[in-house]
């Protein structure tokens, strides 16, 4: 019998045996496709709609995030970390061995002395968390807050510090935390960006690098919104251009970009298509977002929209910043209600090298009431369980008073990366607790040190991600938010 005849006459069993490997591979491919683990299938919706909602690696407790970033480094020693011993040692010098190899931004080591805090700390809530008298409204929310007193960082200047906290790296060109989350999960809002940025005050020294998408497609970058007028500049149609005409223009641009994309094979073309179409949908959705007529007077007063400020603190933003910051906090709640994945609120500046007591009082009076109102408002609407709220900055302030040449008095603190405080609430965070401890003068961490990469790993975990697996290949390397470090801080989690 020839080989051909043998092949034709082979039995059904031998046929199945000889092809089992191929059938098994087909079955495996089908299962991977159904579980969205096949690369081509897993990213098909991302190519069609870059902001389409997607699952994480496992079910996460957080769905949205509001990140309140107070640029400049609020003094943890005057807000969150009481140090009676520091007050006792006020005016004394530190041992040279402690500061010998330490770099400061401005402090003159030879004449620097410890500076106590005039603030009064008191225990609040069922948990007994101690907060400064500058934060009376936030003090009513402590049972929902996880306060971290043991953060540390390698960056001791503002821009690198802001980049590290917001992007996980001190280098330019890395995606921000919000960009990573929107890249990983997409957005539940069809008519608004997945990542929105709100600002008040003078503006951060890091600027747009704090909310950049870096090497990720630009679809995942933060979109800067204004809290009055057009939310995004040039969003409205010019006179004479009807919505129907605009719709036809967008459709034509879509077709032209698709044709170009088939030739160029550039993923940014899909981002461009998505941006045009999102902008068109935003023209209808954005005006409603800024229409506060359906908000009760009680809600507006709770956020402090009608407060007057004297505008005496130029460093904190000047006149009108109370209203602007309060409006941003209310707008953040409205954005997450509408499915926006990540909202950043930036305010500058808390960089108090001098005049600390007066200017910190101004900033806290501006921020304390609206932030507390945001937590309470989210909670009463059932949104706090799924919305992670962050209070962040780039580093802390020194227990040493700043004695910069030319200063007539020592009334502020220098940059301090070795120990600082941040807090989190909602979104799967175990509130009513303090994690970490600093030494008796607040110089260094003595219990539960938490690096910024650890914080990022924990945040990604809350959203359902293994931080080591949320990656993006760029220039031959798989990058991630936590770089090559980071661990989940289980104490922070419910």
N, C-alpha and C positions, 0 to 999 in steps of 0.2 A: 504493500500500500504506500502510495506516495505521501509525502508530508502534507500535501494539500488535501488529499482525501481523508487523511487522519484528522486534520483540523476540522473539516466539514462534519465528520461523523462522531466527533467527541461527545461524551455524555453531558447531560445537564449539570450533573454534580461536578464534573471536572471543569466545566465552563465557569461555574460559580467559584470553584476553588482558585482557578487561575486569575479571575478578575476581582477577587474579594478585596485585594488591597485598594484597587481603584474605587470600588463601591464604598469602601470604608472611608476613604478620603472625601468622597462626595457627601457622605452622611455627616462627617465631621465638619465640612465646610458649611453645610446647611444648619447645623446646630450652632456653630460660631456666628453665623449670620443672624439667627434668631435671637442670640444673646448679645448682639451688637459688639462682638469681639473680633469679627473679621475686619481687617483694616479698611478695606474699600467700603464696606457697609457702614462701619462705625462713623466714618467721616463724610458719608454721602450727604446727610442733611446739613452738615457744616458747610459743604460747598454750595448747596442750594440756598440755605439760609444760615449764615454764620452765627446768628443769635438764637437759633432754634434751641429750646430747652433740651437738656441732655442729663442722664443720670450720672452720679458720681461713682466711685468705686464701691461704695456701700451707702445705705441710707443715712443721711446726715440730719441732725436736729435743726440746723440753721438753714434758712432759705434766702435770707437777705442780710445785708450788712450796712450799718451806718457807722462810718469811721469819723470821729471828731478829732481832727488833728490840730493841736495848738502849737504852732511853730514858735521856736525860740527857747523852749524848755522851761515849763513852769517849775517853780521851786518846790520840790517834794518836801523839803524841810519846813516849809511854811504852809503846806496844804495837807500832806498825807502821812508824813513820817515824823511824829513828835520825838524830840530829843532833849529831855530835861538836862542830861549831862552836858550837852553842847552849851546850854544856857549857863550852866555853872562855870564852864571853862571859857566863857566869852572874853575875848581880848588876849588869850594866851596863844603862844606859838605851838605848832606841831613839832614833834621830834624830826630832825633833819633826815633821819633814816626813812621816815614815812613818805617824804616828798622828794627825796634826792633825785630819783630817776623819772619823776612825773612831769609830763608836759602840761602846761596851762596855756590858755588862749591869751590872757592878759595879766594874770596875777604875778607880782614880783615876790619870789619865794623868800628873799632875805627878810622882808618886813611883814609878811602876811601873818595874820592872826585869825583865830576862830571868831565866828560871828553867830551869836545865838539868835533865836527867833522870838519876836514879841507876840506871836500868835498864841491864842488860847485853844487848846485841844480838849475835846469832850467826847465821851462815848455815846453812840447813837444806835437805835434799833435794838432788836432782840439779840443781834450778834455782838453788840458792844463795840462796833468799829469806831476808832478814833479819827475824827476829821477836824480840820481847822475851822475857826469861827468865820473864815472867809467863805465857807461853803454851807450855809444854813439850809438851802433848798436840797442840795445833793445829800445832805445828812438824813433827809427823810426817806431816801431810797436805798440806804446801805444794805438792807436785807436782800436786795436784788443784785448787789455789786460784789464782784470778786476783785479785791484790791491786791495788786502785786507790788511789793516794796523792794524786790530784789532783782530788778532788771539791770542789765549791764550791756555795754556796747564797746566797740573798738574806736568809733568815730568821736572826735571831740570838737569838730567844727560843724557849723550848721548844715551846709549843703551836703557834705558826705553823710552826715548823720540822718538827714531827711531821706536821702536816697536809700540808705541801709534799712531804715524803718519801713519805707514805702515799697521798696523794690527788692530787698534782700541783698543788695550789693552797694558798695560805695562808688561803683563805676557807672558812667552814663550808659544809656542804651539798653537797660534791662526792663522787662515788663513790671508794672506795678502790681501790687496785691490785688486790686480790683480787676485788673486786666486778666490775671491768672484765673480768678474765679469765674469771670464771664467766659473766658476761653474754655474752661472746664465744664461749666454748667449751662452756658447760654443764658437767656433771659426769658422771663415769663411775660414781659411786656412787649407787645407787638408794635405799639405806637410811640414808644419812648426808648431812648438808648438803654443798653444794659448797665452802663456805668456813667453816673452823673456826678459832676463836681460843682460844689457851691463854695464861694469864698466871701470873706468879710475881713475888714481891717486893711492893713497896708499891703498884703500879699507876701507869700513865702519867698525866701531867697532861692529855693529850689525851683520855683515856678512849675512849668508844665512837665518837667522831668519827674515830678512826684506822681503824676497820673498818666504817664506815657505807656503805650503798649510795647515799647522797645522793639524787639525783633518779631513779636507776634503781629499778625495782621492788624491794620489800623482800626478795624471794626471793633476791637476790644479796648481801645484807648478810652480814657475818661473824656466826657463831653462837658465842657464848661457851660453852665447855665447861669443866667442872671435871675434875680428874684423879683424883678419888675420890668415892665415893658416886654419886648421880645425876649423870651427865655434864651434864645440863641440868635446872635446878630445875623441880620439878613434872612431870617427864617420866613418872614412874610413876603407874599408876592408884591412886586411893584405895581403901581396903578396901571390898569389896562390889561393885566395878565389874569385871566379867569382861571378858576380851578380846573375846568375842563381842558383849557389850553395847557396848563401845567401838567395835567395827567398825561396828555398825549406827548408832551416833551419828554417826560420821564420814561414813557414806554419806548420812545425812539432811542433815547440814550441807553436804555437797557439792551435793546437789540444790537446797537452798534458796539457796546462794550462786550457783549457775548461773542460777537464775531471776532473782535480783537483778541479776546481771551483765548479763543480756540487756536489762534496763531501764536500768541506770545507765551501762553501757559504761565502767566504771572498771577499768583493768588491775590495780589493786591487789586487786580481788576474786579474780582468778586467783591472785595471790600468796598470798592468804589460804587459798584452797582447797588450793594446793600445800603450804602450811605445815602445815595440819591433817593432810594425808595423810602427809607426811614424818614428822611427830611420831609418828604411829601406827606407821609402819614402824620408826622409831628405838627404840620401846619394846622391840622384839625384838633389834635390832642393837647398841644401845649397851652393854648389859651384857657382851656378848662382847668388845667393843672394850676394855673395862677389865679383862678377865680375862687376867692375865699368866701364868697357870699353864703355858702352852705356851712361854713364853720360857725359855731355858736360864739356868742360874746364871751362866755365863760372860758372856752378853749383859747380864744385870742388873748384874753387877760392872763390865763394860766402861763402861756408862753412869754408873756411880757412884751407884747407887740406895741403897747401904748406907753411904755416907760420913757421917761425923759433922761437924757444923759447930758452932762455938762461939757463933754468934749475936751476935758482937761488933759487926757492922756494921749499925746500924739503917737506914742509907741504902740498903743492898743488900737489905733484906728481913727480916733477923733470923733467929732459929732456925727450922729446918725448910726454908729456901729451897733448900739444896743438893738435898734429896730432891725437892722440888717441881719445880725446874728440870730435873733429870735425868729425872724422870718425864715431863715435857712433851716433852723431846727424843725419848724412846722412843715416846711416844704419837703424835708427829708422823710417825714412820716407819710406825706401824701404820695411821694415817689414810690416808697416800698409798698404802699397800698395798691399801687398800679402796676406792681410786678417788677420794678427796677431792681436789679440784683445787688448793686453796690452803689452807695452814695457816700461821697467824701465831703465833709465840711472842713474847710481850712480857715484858720484865723491867725493873723500875725499882728503884733508880735508879743511874745512872753519872754523876751530876751533881756532880763533885768540885771544888767551889770551895775546899775545905779538906781536910786530912787525906788528900790524894791517895794517898800511897804505901801507907798501911795499908788504906784502903778499896778501892782498885783491886786490891790483892792479894787481898782477900776475894772481890770479884766475879769476878776471873779464876779463882781456885781453884774457885769455884762453877760457872762456865760453860765453862771450857776443856776439861775431860774429857768432859762430856756432848756438847758440840758436835763434838769430834773423833770420839767414838764414833758419833755420828749419821752423819757422813761415811763412816766405815769400814763401818758396818753397811749403809748404802745401797749402797755399792760392792760389798760381798761378795754382796749379794742381787741384783745386776744392776739396781738401781733408780737409781743415780746418773746414768747416761747420760740418763735421761728425767726426773730430778727436779732442778730448779734450787734450790740452797740459797743464801740471802742472809744476810749479816751487815750490818745497817744501823743507822744512828742519824741524828739530825737535823742535826748539825754536829760540829765538832771542839773542841779546847781551845787556848787561847792559849800561845805560847811565853813570854809574860809571866806572872809569878806574880801571883795575885790579892791585892791590898793593900786590901781592903775596910775601911772604918773600923770599928773595934771588934774586928778580928782581932788576936790576940796575935802571930801569926806568919804568914808567907807560905808556905802549904803546899799550895796548889791552883791551878787554872787557870780562867780565865773562858771564856765562850762565844766560839767562833771560827768564823765562817761562810766565811772566805776560802780555807781549805784543810783537808781532812780525809780520812780513809781509810775505805774499806769493802772487802768482798771478796765474791766469788761463786764457786760451784763447781757442777759437774755441768750437766745440761740443755743441752749444746751449748757450754758455756764452755771456752775454751782455758786449762787450768790451768798451773801452774808458771811464771807470769810476773807481773811488776810493771809496771803501766801508770801513767804520769804521774810527775811529779817536783815537789817543792817547793824553795824556796830554802834556803840553808844554815842558816837558823834555823827553818824551817817556817812562815814567816809567810804566804807566798803561793805560788800555782802558777806554775811556770816552764816546764812541759812537759805537753802533752796535757790541758788543762783539761776537765773533764767535769761538766756541770750535771746536776741531778736529772732534768730532762726528757730528757737524753741517756741516762741510765740507764734510765728508763722506756721510751724508744723501743727500746732494746736488749733489754730484758726481753720486751716485746711481740713483737719480731722472733723471739726464741727460741721463742715459742709459736705462731709462724706468722701474725703480724699485721703489716700495714703500719700503723704507729701513726697515720698521718694519716687512715686510713679506718675505724678502729674508733671509731665516733661514736654519739652518742645526741642526738636533737633534744629540746631543752628550752627553753621560753620563746622559741621562734623562732630558736634558734641550735643548730648542731651542735657539741656539746661532745666533748672527747676527753681522755684521761689526760694527754697531753703539751701540752695547751692550744694555744698557737700556736708552740711551739718544738720542740726535740728532734731529734737525729740518731742513727742507729745507729752505735755504736762498733765498727767491724769488727775491730779488734785483739783484742777480747774473745772473738771467735767461733772455733770450730773450723773 
